[in-house]
Amino acid sequence: MKINTQLRLVLVLCVLVSSYGFSQSKSDYKQPLQLVKYNPNVNAPLTTKELNQIKEVYGDKTQEDVLNHPQRVKDIKNILRNRVIINPIKAGESLKKCTLLSEVPLFDYYSPNIIRDASFNPESFNPLKYNFNFYSKESAMYRVDNSNYYIIILSQHQ
């Protein structure tokens, strides 16, 4: 009986000490991510151009893996409409050091025959073809090789 009481006391002390330790380390936790805020434009249907961009990347899995998932469609519309910015380099501006587009791998999981564009055209550029980290906490900037353009991928957590 005495051993049972001592065992209970040790168990209670262990629980108290461990809970005290956890409560003290809360300041070490990272800040929680902000919820993604969507612009109202993601409520509009996909355009023909956007649908073609999705089909180019997802191929015969477009319906099954994208279009059948409303949240996935909303996320892709947010990427295409609000989070990818293509800016020209201003005259006299020095080139910023950043990753070149040619260094970003292609997102060829669904379409292994996908290829890089021979030349860069901001009007027809499909950011979904590239394995950009669209879900990073931070925004990222890339420079298009042999051109005067930057591609900026805004974080969804801004």
C-alpha positions in Angstrom: 0.0 0.0 0.0 2.8 2.4 0.9 4.5 1.7 -2.5 1.3 2.4 -4.3 1.0 5.8 -2.6 4.7 6.6 -3.4 4.2 5.6 -7.0 1.2 7.9 -7.3 3.1 10.8 -5.8 6.0 10.3 -8.2 3.6 10.1 -11.1 1.8 13.3 -10.0 5.2 15.1 -9.7 6.3 13.9 -13.1 3.1 15.2 -14.7 3.4 18.6 -12.9 7.1 19.0 -13.9 6.4 18.1 -17.5 3.4 20.4 -17.8 5.5 23.2 -16.3 8.2 22.6 -18.8 5.8 22.7 -21.8 4.2 25.9 -20.6 7.6 27.6 -20.4 8.5 26.7 -24.0 5.5 28.3 -25.7 7.7 31.3 -26.6 9.8 29.0 -28.7 6.8 28.0 -30.9 6.6 29.5 -34.3 3.9 32.0 -35.0 0.8 30.3 -36.5 0.3 30.9 -40.2 -2.2 33.5 -41.2 -5.3 32.2 -42.9 -5.3 32.5 -46.6 -7.3 35.5 -47.7 -8.7 35.3 -51.3 -9.5 38.2 -53.5 -13.1 38.1 -54.7 -11.8 37.4 -58.3 -11.3 33.8 -57.4 -15.1 33.3 -57.3 -15.3 33.9 -61.1 -15.2 30.8 -63.3 -11.9 29.6 -64.9 -11.1 31.4 -68.1 -10.2 29.4 -71.2 -6.6 30.4 -70.8 -6.5 29.2 -67.2 -8.2 26.0 -68.1 -5.6 25.4 -70.8 -2.8 26.2 -68.4 -4.1 23.6 -66.0 -4.6 21.0 -68.7 -1.1 21.5 -70.0 0.3 20.6 -66.6 -2.2 18.0 -65.3 -3.0 16.3 -68.6 -5.5 13.5 -68.4 -5.7 13.9 -64.6 -7.1 17.5 -64.9 -10.7 16.5 -64.1 -9.9 13.9 -61.4 -7.1 15.8 -59.5 -8.1 19.4 -60.0 -11.5 20.2 -61.4 -13.3 17.8 -59.1 -11.8 19.6 -56.1 -13.3 23.1 -55.6 -10.7 24.2 -53.1 -7.9 23.1 -55.4 -9.5 25.1 -58.3 -9.8 28.1 -56.0 -6.1 27.8 -54.9 -5.0 27.6 -58.6 -7.1 30.6 -59.6 -5.6 32.5 -56.7 -2.1 31.6 -57.9 -2.8 32.5 -61.5 -4.8 35.7 -60.8 -3.3 37.2 -57.7 0.0 35.6 -56.7 2.2 35.5 -59.8 3.5 38.9 -60.8 5.7 39.4 -63.9 7.6 42.7 -63.8 10.0 44.1 -66.3 13.3 45.3 -65.1 13.3 49.1 -65.2 15.8 50.9 -67.3 19.0 51.6 -65.3 18.0 49.2 -62.6 20.8 46.9 -61.6 19.9 43.2 -61.7 18.9 41.7 -58.4 20.6 38.4 -57.4 17.9 35.8 -57.4 17.2 32.3 -58.8 17.0 32.1 -62.5 13.9 30.6 -64.1 16.1 27.9 -65.8 17.2 26.7 -62.3 13.6 26.0 -61.3 12.6 22.4 -62.1 9.6 21.7 -64.3 6.5 20.3 -62.6 6.3 17.2 -64.8 4.6 14.8 -62.4 1.4 14.6 -64.4 2.8 15.4 -67.8 6.4 14.0 -68.1 6.7 15.4 -71.6 6.3 19.0 -70.5 9.0 21.3 -71.9 10.3 24.8 -71.1 9.2 27.6 -73.4 11.8 28.3 -76.1 11.4 32.0 -75.4 9.7 34.0 -72.6 6.4 35.7 -73.3 4.7 37.2 -70.2 1.3 36.9 -71.9 1.5 33.2 -72.4 3.8 32.2 -69.4 2.3 29.3 -67.5 3.7 29.4 -63.9 2.0 26.0 -63.1 4.6 24.3 -65.4 7.4 25.2 -62.9 7.9 23.7 -59.5 7.7 27.0 -57.7 7.1 26.7 -53.9 3.6 28.2 -54.1 2.9 27.3 -50.5 5.9 28.9 -48.8 5.5 31.4 -46.0 7.7 33.8 -47.9 7.4 35.5 -51.2 10.1 34.6 -53.8 11.5 36.3 -56.8 13.1 34.7 -60.0 14.8 36.3 -62.9 14.0 35.1 -66.4 17.2 34.1 -68.2 18.3 36.4 -71.0 15.4 38.7 -70.6 14.4 41.9 -68.7 11.7 40.2 -66.5 11.3 39.2 -62.9 8.7 36.7 -61.7 7.5 37.3 -58.2 5.5 34.6 -56.4 3.6 36.2 -53.5 3.1 34.1 -50.4 -0.4 33.1 -49.8 0.0 34.0 -46.1 0.3 37.8 -46.6 
